[in-house]
Amino acid sequence: MSPTLESSLISASVALLVVLIGQVLVPIARERHASKRDAQYLAIRIVCILDQYVEDCASTATDAGEENEQGIPIAQVDAPRAPAYPSDVNWKSIDATMMYRILSLPAAADRAANYVSGVSEHSDPPDCSEFFEARSLRYSRLGLEAHELTAALRRKYGIQEIPNQSWDPVQAMKAELKAIDDRQKQSAAAWAKLMPPAGSEPA
């Protein structure tokens, strides 16, 4: 191969490489950087919203009410509304599974609110225990699900957690769920003692 031809081939290869870098690789790198930046921005916005939602759920779940003049307990904390997300974020910047979990939470919150509302219509005074137990159960579950989402976003996008100095809402909701589970087990055991043994006939 003549030096002139070899030099021409080298020049053509370099020119092609420059075009490839400029028109293909650089745009891809920019797009990835923009997507990563959008994802982190989305994560920070969602974490801030859900952190407050977790606390609100815990406040609702631990609200045992306060008795009025008739001795009927009245809820002291308004249940939180379903979380509302910003419209200026790029949802396509995060993976589909995480996006689904985040976007499905408001619908779960609406279902919980409807369930608690239905229970309240059939929860009889004086203690209204069915209402407060349903409220505690549903909002503890919602709050813990929201907390799991914030934890996953923090891990993936390096967002620092700021501990709550006044109380631990997550532990409060876990304690509520354990208390409910213990009461349900005790109730089931009490009913089992009243039921006749299997196969026996009524006297």
C-alpha atoms as an extended CHARMM CRD file, in Angstrom:
* protein
*
       203  EXT
         1         1  MET       CA              0.0000000000        0.0000000000        0.0000000000  PROA      1               0.0000000000
         2         2  SER       CA              1.3930000000        3.3380000000       -0.9960000000  PROA      2               0.0000000000
         3         3  PRO       CA              2.0180000000        5.9650000000        1.6930000000  PROA      3               0.0000000000
         4         4  THR       CA             -0.4320000000        8.2980000000       -0.0080000000  PROA      4               0.0000000000
         5         5  LEU       CA             -3.2380000000        5.7110000000        0.0340000000  PROA      5               0.0000000000
         6         6  GLU       CA             -2.4690000000        4.7210000000        3.5920000000  PROA      6               0.0000000000
         7         7  SER       CA             -2.5690000000        8.3570000000        4.6830000000  PROA      7               0.0000000000
         8         8  SER       CA             -5.9030000000        8.8360000000        2.9080000000  PROA      8               0.0000000000
         9         9  LEU       CA             -7.3940000000        5.7880000000        4.6220000000  PROA      9               0.0000000000
        10        10  ILE       CA             -6.2150000000        6.9860000000        8.0200000000  PROA      10              0.0000000000
        11        11  SER       CA             -7.6640000000       10.4310000000        7.4040000000  PROA      11              0.0000000000
        12        12  ALA       CA            -10.9850000000        8.9460000000        6.2980000000  PROA      12              0.0000000000
        13        13  SER       CA            -11.0960000000        6.6880000000        9.3770000000  PROA      13              0.0000000000
        14        14  VAL       CA            -10.3970000000        9.5860000000       11.7030000000  PROA      14              0.0000000000
        15        15  ALA       CA            -13.0650000000       11.6870000000       10.0230000000  PROA      15              0.0000000000
        16        16  LEU       CA            -15.5860000000        8.8460000000       10.3340000000  PROA      16              0.0000000000
        17        17  LEU       CA            -14.6990000000        8.4010000000       14.0060000000  PROA      17              0.0000000000
        18        18  VAL       CA            -15.1760000000       12.1080000000       14.6670000000  PROA      18              0.0000000000
        19        19  VAL       CA            -18.5720000000       12.0110000000       12.9750000000  PROA      19              0.0000000000
        20        20  LEU       CA            -19.5460000000        8.8960000000       14.9720000000  PROA      20              0.0000000000
        21        21  ILE       CA            -18.5660000000       10.5250000000       18.2450000000  PROA      21              0.0000000000
        22        22  GLY       CA            -20.2030000000       13.8370000000       17.4160000000  PROA      22              0.0000000000
        23        23  GLN       CA            -23.4600000000       12.5760000000       15.9790000000  PROA      23              0.0000000000
        24        24  VAL       CA            -24.0260000000        9.3170000000       17.8690000000  PROA      24              0.0000000000
        25        25  LEU       CA            -22.0400000000        8.8890000000       21.0700000000  PROA      25              0.0000000000
        26        26  VAL       CA            -22.2300000000       12.4730000000       22.3420000000  PROA      26              0.0000000000
        27        27  PRO       CA            -26.0620000000       12.6830000000       22.0080000000  PROA      27              0.0000000000
        28        28  ILE       CA            -26.3920000000        9.3000000000       23.7310000000  PROA      28              0.0000000000
        29        29  ALA       CA            -24.1890000000       10.4470000000       26.6140000000  PROA      29              0.0000000000
        30        30  ARG       CA            -26.1270000000       13.6980000000       26.9160000000  PROA      30              0.0000000000
        31        31  GLU       CA            -29.4350000000       11.8560000000       26.9190000000  PROA      31              0.0000000000
        32        32  ARG       CA            -28.2660000000        9.4750000000       29.6320000000  PROA      32              0.0000000000
        33        33  HSD       CA            -26.9850000000       12.3470000000       31.7440000000  PROA      33              0.0000000000
        34        34  ALA       CA            -30.2680000000       14.2220000000       31.3220000000  PROA      34              0.0000000000
        35        35  SER       CA            -32.2820000000       11.1100000000       32.1950000000  PROA      35              0.0000000000
        36        36  LYS       CA            -30.1990000000       10.5140000000       35.3230000000  PROA      36              0.0000000000
        37        37  ARG       CA            -30.6250000000       14.1430000000       36.3560000000  PROA      37              0.0000000000
        38        38  ASP       CA            -34.3920000000       13.9580000000       35.7480000000  PROA      38              0.0000000000
        39        39  ALA       CA            -34.6430000000       10.7480000000       37.7630000000  PROA      39              0.0000000000
        40        40  GLN       CA            -32.8200000000       12.2390000000       40.7340000000  PROA      40              0.0000000000
        41        41  TYR       CA            -34.9610000000       15.3630000000       40.5900000000  PROA      41              0.0000000000
        42        42  LEU       CA            -38.1110000000       13.2300000000       40.5030000000  PROA      42              0.0000000000
        43        43  ALA       CA            -36.8550000000       11.1060000000       43.4020000000  PROA      43              0.0000000000
        44        44  ILE       CA            -36.1460000000       14.1260000000       45.5960000000  PROA      44              0.0000000000
        45        45  ARG       CA            -39.5730000000       15.6330000000       44.9020000000  PROA      45              0.0000000000
        46        46  ILE       CA            -41.3940000000       12.3560000000       45.5840000000  PROA      46              0.0000000000
        47        47  VAL       CA            -39.4070000000       11.6040000000       48.7460000000  PROA      47              0.0000000000
        48        48  CYS       CA            -40.2860000000       15.0240000000       50.1980000000  PROA      48              0.0000000000
        49        49  ILE       CA            -43.9760000000       14.4340000000       49.4850000000  PROA      49              0.0000000000
        50        50  LEU       CA            -44.0420000000       10.8840000000       50.8350000000  PROA      50              0.0000000000
        51        51  ASP       CA            -42.0280000000       11.7270000000       53.9640000000  PROA      51              0.0000000000
        52        52  GLN       CA            -44.8330000000       14.0680000000       54.9970000000  PROA      52              0.0000000000
        53        53  TYR       CA            -47.4370000000       11.4850000000       53.9820000000  PROA      53              0.0000000000
        54        54  VAL       CA            -45.7570000000        8.8650000000       56.1980000000  PROA      54              0.0000000000
        55        55  GLU       CA            -45.9950000000       11.1830000000       59.2030000000  PROA      55              0.0000000000
        56        56  ASP       CA            -49.6050000000       12.0390000000       58.4520000000  PROA      56              0.0000000000
        57        57  CYS       CA            -50.5060000000        8.3490000000       58.1520000000  PROA      57              0.0000000000
        58        58  ALA       CA            -48.7980000000        7.6210000000       61.4770000000  PROA      58              0.0000000000
        59        59  SER       CA            -50.6600000000       10.4810000000       63.1840000000  PROA      59              0.0000000000
        60        60  THR       CA            -53.9420000000        9.0850000000       61.8670000000  PROA      60              0.0000000000
        61        61  ALA       CA            -53.1080000000        5.4940000000       62.7640000000  PROA      61              0.0000000000
        62        62  THR       CA            -52.2360000000        6.3690000000       66.3670000000  PROA      62              0.0000000000
        63        63  ASP       CA            -55.2610000000        8.6230000000       66.9250000000  PROA      63              0.0000000000
        64        64  ALA       CA            -57.4600000000        6.8990000000       69.4960000000  PROA      64              0.0000000000
        65        65  GLY       CA            -59.9490000000        9.7720000000       69.5900000000  PROA      65              0.0000000000
        66        66  GLU       CA            -61.1940000000       11.9430000000       72.4240000000  PROA      66              0.0000000000
        67        67  GLU       CA            -64.5090000000       11.4870000000       74.1640000000  PROA      67              0.0000000000
        68        68  ASN       CA            -67.2030000000       14.0950000000       73.6810000000  PROA      68              0.0000000000
        69        69  GLU       CA            -69.9460000000       15.0290000000       76.1760000000  PROA      69              0.0000000000
        70        70  GLN       CA            -71.7780000000       11.7570000000       75.4520000000  PROA      70              0.0000000000
        71        71  GLY       CA            -68.6610000000        9.6860000000       76.0600000000  PROA      71              0.0000000000
        72        72  ILE       CA            -68.2520000000        8.8560000000       72.3640000000  PROA      72              0.0000000000
        73        73  PRO       CA            -64.6630000000        9.0420000000       71.0710000000  PROA      73              0.0000000000
        74        74  ILE       CA            -64.1890000000       11.5280000000       68.2270000000  PROA      74              0.0000000000
        75        75  ALA       CA            -61.1620000000       11.3760000000       65.9260000000  PROA      75              0.0000000000
        76        76  GLN       CA            -58.7620000000       14.2440000000       66.6100000000  PROA      76              0.0000000000
        77        77  VAL       CA            -56.6450000000       13.8870000000       63.4580000000  PROA      77              0.0000000000
        78        78  ASP       CA            -57.9420000000       14.2790000000       59.9130000000  PROA      78              0.0000000000
        79        79  ALA       CA            -56.9040000000       11.4000000000       57.7010000000  PROA      79              0.0000000000
        80        80  PRO       CA            -54.4310000000       12.5110000000       55.0250000000  PROA      80              0.0000000000
        81        81  ARG       CA            -55.5260000000       12.9320000000       51.4680000000  PROA      81              0.0000000000
        82        82  ALA       CA            -53.9660000000       10.7420000000       48.8030000000  PROA      82              0.0000000000
        83        83  PRO       CA            -50.5090000000       12.0650000000       47.8920000000  PROA      83              0.0000000000
        84        84  ALA       CA            -50.5080000000       14.4840000000       44.9530000000  PROA      84              0.0000000000
        85        85  TYR       CA            -47.4340000000       14.3950000000       42.7300000000  PROA      85              0.0000000000
        86        86  PRO       CA            -45.8840000000       17.2540000000       40.7410000000  PROA      86              0.0000000000
        87        87  SER       CA            -46.5420000000       17.5110000000       37.0160000000  PROA      87              0.0000000000
        88        88  ASP       CA            -43.0950000000       18.8520000000       36.1050000000  PROA      88              0.0000000000
        89        89  VAL       CA            -41.2020000000       15.5680000000       36.4860000000  PROA      89              0.0000000000
        90        90  ASN       CA            -40.1290000000       13.0110000000       33.8920000000  PROA      90              0.0000000000
        91        91  TRP       CA            -41.7350000000        9.7260000000       34.9250000000  PROA      91              0.0000000000
        92        92  LYS       CA            -39.9920000000        7.8720000000       32.0950000000  PROA      92              0.0000000000
        93        93  SER       CA            -36.6390000000        8.5820000000       33.7670000000  PROA      93              0.0000000000
        94        94  ILE       CA            -37.2070000000        5.8500000000       36.3940000000  PROA      94              0.0000000000
        95        95  ASP       CA            -37.7940000000        2.1370000000       35.9260000000  PROA      95              0.0000000000
        96        96  ALA       CA            -41.3200000000        0.9260000000       35.2800000000  PROA      96              0.0000000000
        97        97  THR       CA            -41.6750000000       -1.0670000000       38.4950000000  PROA      97              0.0000000000
        98        98  MET       CA            -40.8170000000        1.8950000000       40.7130000000  PROA      98              0.0000000000
        99        99  MET       CA            -43.0290000000        4.1840000000       38.6470000000  PROA      99              0.0000000000
       100       100  TYR       CA            -45.9820000000        1.8170000000       39.0650000000  PROA      100             0.0000000000
       101       101  ARG       CA            -45.5140000000        1.5530000000       42.8340000000  PROA      101             0.0000000000
       102       102  ILE       CA            -45.4090000000        5.3300000000       43.2120000000  PROA      102             0.0000000000
       103       103  LEU       CA            -48.3200000000        6.0740000000       40.8960000000  PROA      103             0.0000000000
       104       104  SER       CA            -50.5360000000        3.3390000000       42.3520000000  PROA      104             0.0000000000
       105       105  LEU       CA            -50.2450000000        4.6630000000       45.9140000000  PROA      105             0.0000000000
       106       106  PRO       CA            -52.8970000000        7.4240000000       45.5400000000  PROA      106             0.0000000000
       107       107  ALA       CA            -55.4500000000        4.8720000000       44.3170000000  PROA      107             0.0000000000
       108       108  ALA       CA            -54.6350000000        2.6460000000       47.3010000000  PROA      108             0.0000000000
       109       109  ALA       CA            -55.1270000000        5.6530000000       49.5820000000  PROA      109             0.0000000000
       110       110  ASP       CA            -58.5440000000        6.3500000000       48.0590000000  PROA      110             0.0000000000
       111       111  ARG       CA            -59.5760000000        2.7160000000       48.5430000000  PROA      111             0.0000000000
       112       112  ALA       CA            -58.4710000000        2.8510000000       52.1780000000  PROA      112             0.0000000000
       113       113  ALA       CA            -60.4440000000        6.0530000000       52.7770000000  PROA      113             0.0000000000
       114       114  ASN       CA            -63.5700000000        4.5170000000       51.2450000000  PROA      114             0.0000000000
       115       115  TYR       CA            -63.1730000000        1.3790000000       53.3480000000  PROA      115             0.0000000000
       116       116  VAL       CA            -62.7700000000        3.3230000000       56.5870000000  PROA      116             0.0000000000
       117       117  SER       CA            -65.7580000000        5.4790000000       55.6770000000  PROA      117             0.0000000000
       118       118  GLY       CA            -67.8470000000        2.3540000000       55.1410000000  PROA      118             0.0000000000
       119       119  VAL       CA            -66.7750000000        0.8830000000       58.4870000000  PROA      119             0.0000000000
       120       120  SER       CA            -67.6320000000        4.1400000000       60.2680000000  PROA      120             0.0000000000
       121       121  GLU       CA            -71.2420000000        3.8360000000       59.1300000000  PROA      121             0.0000000000
       122       122  HSD       CA            -71.5680000000        0.5220000000       60.9760000000  PROA      122             0.0000000000
       123       123  SER       CA            -69.3120000000        1.2480000000       63.9530000000  PROA      123             0.0000000000
       124       124  ASP       CA            -71.5300000000        1.5800000000       66.9910000000  PROA      124             0.0000000000
       125       125  PRO       CA            -70.9490000000        3.7750000000       70.0220000000  PROA      125             0.0000000000
       126       126  PRO       CA            -69.9000000000        4.0300000000       72.7690000000  PROA      126             0.0000000000
       127       127  ASP       CA            -66.3490000000        3.0390000000       71.8040000000  PROA      127             0.0000000000
       128       128  CYS       CA            -66.5840000000        2.9270000000       67.9800000000  PROA      128             0.0000000000
       129       129  SER       CA            -63.7820000000        0.3760000000       68.1360000000  PROA      129             0.0000000000
       130       130  GLU       CA            -64.3840000000       -1.0110000000       64.6410000000  PROA      130             0.0000000000
       131       131  PHE       CA            -63.8630000000        2.4270000000       63.1010000000  PROA      131             0.0000000000
       132       132  PHE       CA            -60.6650000000        3.2180000000       64.9870000000  PROA      132             0.0000000000
       133       133  GLU       CA            -59.2090000000       -0.2340000000       64.3590000000  PROA      133             0.0000000000
       134       134  ALA       CA            -59.9650000000       -0.0890000000       60.6330000000  PROA      134             0.0000000000
       135       135  ARG       CA            -58.5000000000        3.4160000000       60.4730000000  PROA      135             0.0000000000
       136       136  SER       CA            -55.3530000000        2.3950000000       62.3090000000  PROA      136             0.0000000000
       137       137  LEU       CA            -54.9170000000       -0.7470000000       60.2100000000  PROA      137             0.0000000000
       138       138  ARG       CA            -55.3670000000        0.8740000000       56.8050000000  PROA      138             0.0000000000
       139       139  TYR       CA            -53.2990000000        3.9790000000       57.4390000000  PROA      139             0.0000000000
       140       140  SER       CA            -50.4980000000        2.0350000000       59.0950000000  PROA      140             0.0000000000
       141       141  ARG       CA            -50.2500000000       -0.1260000000       55.9910000000  PROA      141             0.0000000000
       142       142  LEU       CA            -50.3580000000        2.9040000000       53.6980000000  PROA      142             0.0000000000
       143       143  GLY       CA            -47.7420000000        4.7590000000       55.7140000000  PROA      143             0.0000000000
       144       144  LEU       CA            -45.3730000000        1.7850000000       55.7670000000  PROA      144             0.0000000000
       145       145  GLU       CA            -45.7810000000        1.2860000000       52.0100000000  PROA      145             0.0000000000
       146       146  ALA       CA            -44.9640000000        4.9720000000       51.4600000000  PROA      146             0.0000000000
       147       147  HSD       CA            -41.9350000000        4.6120000000       53.7340000000  PROA      147             0.0000000000
       148       148  GLU       CA            -40.6920000000        1.6040000000       51.7460000000  PROA      148             0.0000000000
       149       149  LEU       CA            -40.9310000000        3.7030000000       48.5830000000  PROA      149             0.0000000000
       150       150  THR       CA            -38.9190000000        6.5400000000       50.1040000000  PROA      150             0.0000000000
       151       151  ALA       CA            -36.2980000000        4.0770000000       51.3420000000  PROA      151             0.0000000000
       152       152  ALA       CA            -35.9670000000        2.5440000000       47.8620000000  PROA      152             0.0000000000
       153       153  LEU       CA            -35.6530000000        5.9840000000       46.2310000000  PROA      153             0.0000000000
       154       154  ARG       CA            -33.0720000000        7.0820000000       48.7980000000  PROA      154             0.0000000000
       155       155  ARG       CA            -30.9370000000        3.9960000000       48.1870000000  PROA      155             0.0000000000
       156       156  LYS       CA            -31.0820000000        4.2850000000       44.4120000000  PROA      156             0.0000000000
       157       157  TYR       CA            -30.5020000000        8.0310000000       44.1210000000  PROA      157             0.0000000000
       158       158  GLY       CA            -28.3390000000        8.7270000000       47.1500000000  PROA      158             0.0000000000
       159       159  ILE       CA            -30.8190000000       10.8890000000       49.0440000000  PROA      159             0.0000000000
       160       160  GLN       CA            -29.9370000000       11.4840000000       52.6840000000  PROA      160             0.0000000000
       161       161  GLU       CA            -32.4940000000       10.5870000000       55.3300000000  PROA      161             0.0000000000
       162       162  ILE       CA            -33.2140000000       13.2380000000       57.9510000000  PROA      162             0.0000000000
       163       163  PRO       CA            -34.2550000000       11.4950000000       61.1770000000  PROA      163             0.0000000000
       164       164  ASN       CA            -37.3480000000       12.7160000000       62.9810000000  PROA      164             0.0000000000
       165       165  GLN       CA            -36.2620000000       14.1200000000       66.3420000000  PROA      165             0.0000000000
       166       166  SER       CA            -39.6880000000       14.1150000000       68.0160000000  PROA      166             0.0000000000
       167       167  TRP       CA            -40.9070000000       10.5690000000       67.2820000000  PROA      167             0.0000000000
       168       168  ASP       CA            -40.5000000000        7.5870000000       64.9760000000  PROA      168             0.0000000000
       169       169  PRO       CA            -43.6210000000        7.3260000000       62.7910000000  PROA      169             0.0000000000
       170       170  VAL       CA            -42.5200000000        4.0330000000       61.2340000000  PROA      170             0.0000000000
       171       171  GLN       CA            -42.1180000000        2.2820000000       64.5840000000  PROA      171             0.0000000000
       172       172  ALA       CA            -45.4050000000        3.8030000000       65.7520000000  PROA      172             0.0000000000
       173       173  MET       CA            -47.2530000000        2.2550000000       62.7960000000  PROA      173             0.0000000000
       174       174  LYS       CA            -45.5320000000       -1.0970000000       63.2570000000  PROA      174             0.0000000000
       175       175  ALA       CA            -46.5860000000       -1.0530000000       66.9120000000  PROA      175             0.0000000000
       176       176  GLU       CA            -50.1820000000       -0.3220000000       65.8780000000  PROA      176             0.0000000000
       177       177  LEU       CA            -50.2120000000       -3.2690000000       63.4660000000  PROA      177             0.0000000000
       178       178  LYS       CA            -48.8030000000       -5.5790000000       66.1320000000  PROA      178             0.0000000000
       179       179  ALA       CA            -51.4050000000       -4.4370000000       68.6510000000  PROA      179             0.0000000000
       180       180  ILE       CA            -54.2050000000       -5.0630000000       66.1500000000  PROA      180             0.0000000000
       181       181  ASP       CA            -52.8210000000       -8.4910000000       65.2970000000  PROA      181             0.0000000000
       182       182  ASP       CA            -52.5980000000       -9.3930000000       68.9970000000  PROA      182             0.0000000000
       183       183  ARG       CA            -56.2000000000       -8.2940000000       69.6060000000  PROA      183             0.0000000000
       184       184  GLN       CA            -57.4650000000      -10.2740000000       66.6290000000  PROA      184             0.0000000000
       185       185  LYS       CA            -55.6320000000      -13.3950000000       67.8080000000  PROA      185             0.0000000000
       186       186  GLN       CA            -57.0800000000      -13.0160000000       71.3110000000  PROA      186             0.0000000000
       187       187  SER       CA            -60.5570000000      -12.5270000000       69.8800000000  PROA      187             0.0000000000
       188       188  ALA       CA            -60.2050000000      -15.6040000000       67.6560000000  PROA      188             0.0000000000
       189       189  ALA       CA            -59.0180000000      -17.6710000000       70.6260000000  PROA      189             0.0000000000
       190       190  ALA       CA            -61.9560000000      -16.4980000000       72.7310000000  PROA      190             0.0000000000
       191       191  TRP       CA            -64.4300000000      -17.4310000000       69.9890000000  PROA      191             0.0000000000
       192       192  ALA       CA            -62.7670000000      -20.8190000000       69.5710000000  PROA      192             0.0000000000
       193       193  LYS       CA            -63.3900000000      -21.5960000000       73.2470000000  PROA      193             0.0000000000
       194       194  LEU       CA            -67.0980000000      -20.8380000000       72.8140000000  PROA      194             0.0000000000
       195       195  MET       CA            -67.5040000000      -23.0490000000       69.7570000000  PROA      195             0.0000000000
       196       196  PRO       CA            -68.4300000000      -26.7230000000       70.3050000000  PROA      196             0.0000000000
       197       197  PRO       CA            -65.7850000000      -29.3050000000       69.3570000000  PROA      197             0.0000000000
       198       198  ALA       CA            -65.8330000000      -30.4710000000       65.7500000000  PROA      198             0.0000000000
       199       199  GLY       CA            -68.2270000000      -33.3530000000       65.2030000000  PROA      199             0.0000000000
       200       200  SER       CA            -70.1850000000      -32.7800000000       68.4160000000  PROA      200             0.0000000000
       201       201  GLU       CA            -73.9390000000      -32.2950000000       68.3850000000  PROA      201             0.0000000000
       202       202  PRO       CA            -75.7870000000      -29.5260000000       70.2090000000  PROA      202             0.0000000000
       203       203  ALA       CA            -77.2560000000      -30.5910000000       73.5400000000  PROA      203             0.0000000000
